[in-house]
Amino acid sequence: MMKHLAQGWKMTLWNPFLIVFLFLYQFAWGFALYRMVQDVVVPVMHRYPGKDMPLQMNSLFWAESQFQLFKTDLAHPYLWMLLLILLARMALTPLLNAGIWHQIHQTHVDGKRSFIAGIRRFGAAFAGVYFVRMALMLLPLIWLFPHAESALLSGDIRLEEAAVQMLPVLAAYGLYWAALDLAAMYVQFGIAGRTGLLQPLGVMVRHALSAVGIRLAVFAAGLLALVAGASVTVFAAGLAAVIAHQAYPLARVLLSLWEISSQHQLWASRTGL
C-alpha cells in the first residue's frame, strides 16, 4: 500500500495541468456560490434586528421571513438558479472525470497526456457510470427518509434519543456510499484502460484491504491538512491565516488526485499494464 501511495504521489506531481485546472475549476464554483450568497443572503441579514433589539422585532423578522418563503414565490428564482447550478455541475463532472482518468492512465502507460481526448473518447461511458452510481446512492433514501421521519417525529422518545438511534443507520449508509464511490472509481479505470467493467471490480474486491487503506490514508492526510489550516486561522490570524485559507482548496485538489493516482497504481499493478 505504501508503495502505491508513493507512486501515486509522484504521478500526481507529473500532472501539473490537472492540478492547476481543477484548482481553477473549484475556485470558479466557489466564487459563483459566494456571489450568489452575497447577493441573496447578505441583504436579508442586513434586515435582521439583532440580539440588542426588542424580542418582538426578532419575532416579527422570523414571521415575515417564513411568510415570504412559504406563502409567496420570492424564493422561486433562487431555487431555480440553485437547481440549474446543480444540474450543470452534474453534467460537467463525468466529462471532467473522463479527462482526468484518461490523462492519469496515459501518464502511467507511455507518458502521453491528453485531457480533451479522454473527454471525447470516454465522456459518454463515464456519464453512464456517474448516473448509475448516483441512482444507487439515492435509492436507499426511499426507505431512509420515512424511517428517519417516523423516528424523529415520534412522540414516544425525545429528539436526542431518536437522533442517536439513527446513527447506526447513517453510518451504514455512509459505508454504502463510500463502497459505491470506490467501485465507480475502479470501473472508470477499466473504461480508461479498455479492460472492461468486471476486471477492475475483481481487482478491487481481491485487494480490498489495500484499496480501503489507500482511501483511509488520504482521508487522514486531508484531516491533518484541515486541522492544520484551522489551527493557523485560529492562532495566527493575519497573513498566515489568509494563506492557509487560500491554500486549502489546492490541498483538496492534490489529495483527490493523489487518491485516484494511488488507486490506479494498485489496479495497474494487478492488471499487468
KALINDA-V970908 format. One record per residue. N is the residue number from 1. RES is the residue in one small letter. SS is DSSP state (alpha for helix, beta for strand, coil for the rest). PHI is phi as a letter, one per 40 degrees, with the letter a starting at -180 (none if undefined). NEAR is the number of other ideal C-beta (glycine too) atoms within 12 Angstrom. Layout:
# KALINDA-V970908
N | RES | SS | PHI | NEAR
N | RES | SS | PHI | NEAR
This chain:
# KALINDA-V970908
1 | m | coil | none | 24
2 | m | alpha | c | 15
3 | k | alpha | c | 16
4 | h | alpha | c | 32
5 | l | alpha | c | 30
6 | a | alpha | c | 18
7 | q | alpha | c | 27
8 | g | alpha | c | 39
9 | w | alpha | c | 26
10 | k | alpha | c | 21
11 | m | alpha | c | 36
12 | t | alpha | c | 35
13 | l | alpha | c | 18
14 | w | coil | c | 23
15 | n | coil | b | 37
16 | p | alpha | c | 19
17 | f | alpha | c | 25
18 | l | alpha | c | 35
19 | i | alpha | c | 28
20 | v | alpha | c | 18
21 | f | alpha | c | 22
22 | l | alpha | c | 33
23 | f | alpha | c | 25
24 | l | alpha | c | 18
25 | y | alpha | c | 29
26 | q | alpha | c | 27
27 | f | alpha | c | 20
28 | a | alpha | c | 19
29 | w | alpha | c | 22
30 | g | alpha | c | 21
31 | f | alpha | c | 15
32 | a | alpha | c | 21
33 | l | alpha | c | 21
34 | y | alpha | c | 15
35 | r | alpha | c | 16
36 | m | alpha | c | 20
37 | v | alpha | c | 18
38 | q | alpha | c | 15
39 | d | alpha | c | 15
40 | v | alpha | b | 20
41 | v | alpha | c | 18
42 | v | alpha | d | 14
43 | p | alpha | d | 11
44 | v | alpha | c | 20
45 | m | alpha | c | 14
46 | h | alpha | c | 12
47 | r | coil | c | 18
48 | y | coil | c | 19
49 | p | coil | c | 19
50 | g | coil | g | 13
51 | k | coil | c | 10
52 | d | coil | c | 9
53 | m | coil | c | 14
54 | p | coil | d | 12
55 | l | alpha | d | 13
56 | q | alpha | c | 11
57 | m | alpha | c | 17
58 | n | alpha | c | 18
59 | s | alpha | c | 14
60 | l | alpha | c | 17
61 | f | alpha | c | 23
62 | w | alpha | c | 18
63 | a | alpha | c | 15
64 | e | alpha | c | 20
65 | s | alpha | c | 22
66 | q | alpha | c | 15
67 | f | alpha | c | 14
68 | q | alpha | c | 18
69 | l | alpha | c | 17
70 | f | alpha | b | 13
71 | k | alpha | b | 12
72 | t | coil | b | 13
73 | d | coil | c | 12
74 | l | coil | d | 17
75 | a | coil | c | 21
76 | h | alpha | d | 14
77 | p | alpha | d | 15
78 | y | alpha | c | 21
79 | l | alpha | c | 16
80 | w | alpha | c | 13
81 | m | alpha | c | 20
82 | l | alpha | c | 19
83 | l | alpha | c | 15
84 | l | alpha | c | 16
85 | i | alpha | c | 21
86 | l | alpha | c | 18
87 | l | alpha | c | 13
88 | a | alpha | c | 17
89 | r | alpha | c | 23
90 | m | alpha | c | 19
91 | a | alpha | c | 18
92 | l | alpha | c | 25
93 | t | alpha | d | 29
94 | p | alpha | c | 30
95 | l | alpha | c | 29
96 | l | alpha | c | 34
97 | n | alpha | c | 40
98 | a | alpha | c | 34
99 | g | alpha | c | 34
100 | i | alpha | c | 44
101 | w | alpha | c | 46
102 | h | alpha | c | 38
103 | q | alpha | c | 39
104 | i | alpha | c | 44
105 | h | alpha | c | 41
106 | q | alpha | c | 32
107 | t | alpha | c | 34
108 | h | alpha | c | 35
109 | v | alpha | c | 21
110 | d | coil | a | 10
111 | g | coil | g | 14
112 | k | coil | c | 17
113 | r | coil | b | 25
114 | s | coil | a | 27
115 | f | alpha | c | 32
116 | i | alpha | c | 20
117 | a | alpha | c | 19
118 | g | alpha | c | 33
119 | i | alpha | c | 26
120 | r | alpha | c | 16
121 | r | alpha | c | 24
122 | f | alpha | b | 36
123 | g | alpha | d | 30
124 | a | alpha | c | 17
125 | a | alpha | c | 29
126 | f | alpha | c | 35
127 | a | alpha | c | 25
128 | g | alpha | c | 21
129 | v | alpha | c | 35
130 | y | alpha | c | 33
131 | f | alpha | c | 19
132 | v | alpha | c | 21
133 | r | alpha | c | 30
134 | m | alpha | c | 22
135 | a | alpha | c | 16
136 | l | alpha | c | 22
137 | m | alpha | c | 23
138 | l | alpha | c | 18
139 | l | alpha | d | 17
140 | p | coil | c | 22
141 | l | alpha | c | 20
142 | i | alpha | d | 13
143 | w | alpha | c | 16
144 | l | alpha | c | 23
145 | f | alpha | c | 18
146 | p | alpha | c | 14
147 | h | alpha | c | 22
148 | a | alpha | c | 23
149 | e | alpha | c | 14
150 | s | alpha | c | 17
151 | a | alpha | c | 26
152 | l | alpha | c | 23
153 | l | coil | c | 15
154 | s | coil | c | 17
155 | g | coil | c | 11
156 | d | coil | c | 12
157 | i | coil | b | 16
158 | r | coil | c | 14
159 | l | alpha | c | 16
160 | e | alpha | c | 12
161 | e | alpha | c | 15
162 | a | alpha | c | 21
163 | a | alpha | c | 17
164 | v | alpha | c | 16
165 | q | alpha | c | 21
166 | m | alpha | c | 25
167 | l | alpha | d | 16
168 | p | alpha | c | 14
169 | v | alpha | c | 24
170 | l | alpha | c | 20
171 | a | alpha | c | 14
172 | a | alpha | c | 17
173 | y | alpha | c | 25
174 | g | alpha | c | 18
175 | l | alpha | c | 17
176 | y | alpha | c | 23
177 | w | alpha | d | 23
178 | a | alpha | c | 23
179 | a | alpha | c | 24
180 | l | alpha | c | 27
181 | d | alpha | c | 29
182 | l | alpha | c | 36
183 | a | alpha | c | 31
184 | a | alpha | c | 37
185 | m | alpha | c | 38
186 | y | alpha | c | 42
187 | v | alpha | c | 36
188 | q | alpha | c | 44
189 | f | alpha | c | 46
190 | g | alpha | c | 32
191 | i | alpha | c | 35
192 | a | alpha | c | 43
193 | g | alpha | c | 31
194 | r | coil | f | 21
195 | t | coil | b | 24
196 | g | coil | g | 18
197 | l | coil | c | 24
198 | l | alpha | c | 15
199 | q | alpha | d | 24
200 | p | alpha | c | 37
201 | l | alpha | c | 28
202 | g | alpha | c | 22
203 | v | alpha | c | 34
204 | m | alpha | c | 35
205 | v | alpha | c | 20
206 | r | alpha | c | 17
207 | h | coil | b | 26
208 | a | alpha | c | 22
209 | l | alpha | c | 14
210 | s | alpha | c | 28
211 | a | alpha | c | 38
212 | v | alpha | c | 24
213 | g | alpha | c | 23
214 | i | alpha | c | 38
215 | r | alpha | c | 34
216 | l | alpha | c | 20
217 | a | alpha | c | 27
218 | v | alpha | c | 33
219 | f | alpha | c | 21
220 | a | alpha | c | 17
221 | a | alpha | c | 25
222 | g | alpha | c | 23
223 | l | alpha | c | 17
224 | l | alpha | c | 17
225 | a | alpha | c | 26
226 | l | alpha | c | 22
227 | v | alpha | c | 18
228 | a | alpha | c | 23
229 | g | alpha | c | 27
230 | a | alpha | c | 17
231 | s | alpha | c | 16
232 | v | alpha | c | 23
233 | t | alpha | c | 22
234 | v | alpha | c | 15
235 | f | alpha | c | 14
236 | a | coil | b | 17
237 | a | coil | c | 14
238 | g | coil | h | 13
239 | l | alpha | c | 12
240 | a | alpha | c | 18
241 | a | alpha | c | 20
242 | v | alpha | c | 15
243 | i | alpha | c | 18
244 | a | alpha | c | 26
245 | h | alpha | c | 23
246 | q | alpha | c | 20
247 | a | alpha | c | 21
248 | y | alpha | c | 28
249 | p | alpha | d | 27
250 | l | alpha | c | 25
251 | a | alpha | c | 30
252 | r | alpha | c | 28
253 | v | alpha | c | 30
254 | l | alpha | c | 31
255 | l | alpha | c | 32
256 | s | alpha | c | 35
257 | l | alpha | c | 37
258 | w | alpha | c | 37
259 | e | alpha | c | 38
260 | i | alpha | c | 43
261 | s | alpha | c | 39
262 | s | alpha | c | 39
263 | q | alpha | c | 47
264 | h | alpha | c | 45
265 | q | alpha | c | 36
266 | l | alpha | c | 40
267 | w | alpha | c | 43
268 | a | alpha | c | 32
269 | s | alpha | c | 22
270 | r | alpha | c | 25
271 | t | alpha | b | 27
272 | g | coil | g | 11
273 | l | coil | c | 23
